[in-house]
């Protein structure tokens, strides 16, 4: 396992750089394509750029998870992803794959993937078994349920995390392998997103590790009155607030700028 994986237990937040191998992601879909296929040279330049900017983790997604996304067949995702992982599997950086698809995750685990970033809410037994057998980190994301929830989003999310922790422990999963994502934008109102962002510390119970992804999301752009196309200011401000609240991993499209701001505040070190 790359040495950087040990840094995931540090107090300093780790920065997860986003690499979308998709044509329909909400902010940068198609940027790494030539025609209708992923351009390997463009993707590898993106990898190099993020590493140079200070990313601790690279999060690859071969299927968009935006609202209304189009499902991508397993083999198409694999064809987009594996040629890149083959090229970088020996790099000293943690490789994450953002996928709901077991076949994709299984294939990626053969080429250096050490972090499963699954936004599907309920992670299957097969995926948990894969994480256990190969000692992979795994992140579980909360989704809002509009028909069954209390008036307190913090309590809803925390109860979901507690239930998952109990379930994973019963299945023999080492809780140190587990990260939990509050799921900004997944079935939440704009106000609930802001409330969670300003209360990340509420979820930090019994050394629970939190991953946050606020980058380029509309709720935060609206809240911070950021009308720019890249939503840079909103992404940085929300990322900083999550870091101050104790987020262990911050998923960002703006690694360089976020790292520089966190270093100025004295809350990030490699």
Secondary structure, 3 states (H helix, E strand, C coil): CCHHHHHHHCCCCEEEEEEECCCCCCCCCCCCEECCEECHHHHHHHHHHHHHHCCCEEEEECCCCCCCCCCCCHHHHHHHHHHHHHHHCCCCCEEEEECCCHHHHHHHHCCCEEEEEECCCCCCHHHHHHHHHHCCEEEEECCCCCCCCCCCHHHHHHHHHHHHHHHHHHCCCCHHHEEEECCCCCCCCHHHHHHHHCCHHHHCCCCCEEEECCCCCHHHHHHCCCCCCCCHHHHHHHHHHHHHHCCCEEEECCHHHHHHHHHHCCCCCC
